[in-house]
Amino acid sequence: MRFFSHRKRFRDLSEQEVIALAISSEEDDARIYRGYAETLRQDFPSTAKIFDGMAVEEDSHRAQLIALHEARFGPTIPLIRREHVAGYYARRPVWLVENLGLDRIREEAVTMEKDAERFYTTAAAHSKDAQTRKLLGDLAAAEAGHQSTADNLAHTHLTEEGVDEENATARRQFILTWVQPGLAGLMDGSVSTLAPIFATAFATQDTWTTFLVGIAASVGAGISMGFTEAASDDGELSGRGSPVKRGFASGIMTTVGGLGHALPYLITDFWTATTLAGIIVFIELWAIAWIQNKFMETPFFKAVFQVVLGGALVLAAGILIGSG
């Protein structure tokens, strides 16, 4: 109900306010597209050109709307924006999208145009005023035209070679920012915690004590690896991306790697818990070898030899120390 809301309903807007809302929306979308273009320009120049072209399209429609407003209502345009109207489609802040990668930005642009077209089409269908209905219909057609323009710009600027090059750049960035530090953390958490956990297990044969040692080792290693990764490289010269993202990837995966074979010791029976922990260690080491093969292009059997042999040696050392 309007009494409980500070925002106006769309049905209560005058024709002048509808035009003013369309003007501000077009202006905002143009600024969003230019923001995407600047974010992508260095690594994805072809896609940046697409967003430059879409921003120009938004500017041209805004100019047409301003001319329409001046002709019908004069030069003074009311201040009304999306957040002033109940139920009007919202735009996610640019910073929530631009850090999610190339494909996510492309998807957001498509969603922006579809949201606008759907809203104007629905509003036109519910309008009882002929002139307002025509205006909303024209706006819906304009938004549909934006989608066609985006497709045309994509065909113009995104050649097959350009797409392949940008996809390769995006994959490389994903590996440098997320996979590489995450893999390093998973290896450290899975391998380095083997010795203290299994040494404690065979020394005490107390599952609860072993579990506590495993939790402490995993969380401590995760915090250490996370801060070390974040502080080691700010990403500006190496191109490895945000140190915060890399720190989170490394820290979380280190903790996960250690927790995998610590959690079985919640089981009270020592040999049952130890057998399950050993099976999980085997799965962890093979998962690490698979990730190395898939993302780091390490030959599979070489990765298996390095990871499984190293893990087995650390595991044996922990068991021998605990048993002695």
Buried (B, 14 or more C-beta within 10 A) or exposed (E): EEEEEEBBEBEEBEBBBBBBBBBBBBBBBBEBBBBBBBBBBEBBBBBBBBBBBBBBBBBBBBEBBBEBBEEEBEEEBBEBBBEBBBEBBEBEEBEEBBBEBBEEBBEBBEBBBBBBBEBBBBBBEEBEEEEBBEBBBBBBBBBBBBBEBBEEBBEEBBEEEBEEBBEEBBBEBBBBBBBBBBBBBBBBBBBBBBBBBBBBBBBBEBBEBBBBBBBBBBBBBBEBBBEBBBEBBEBEEEBBBEBEBBBBBBBBBBBBBBBBBBBBBEBEEBEEBBEBBBEBBBEBBBBBBBBBBEBEEBEEEEBBEBBBEBBBEBBEBBBEBBEE
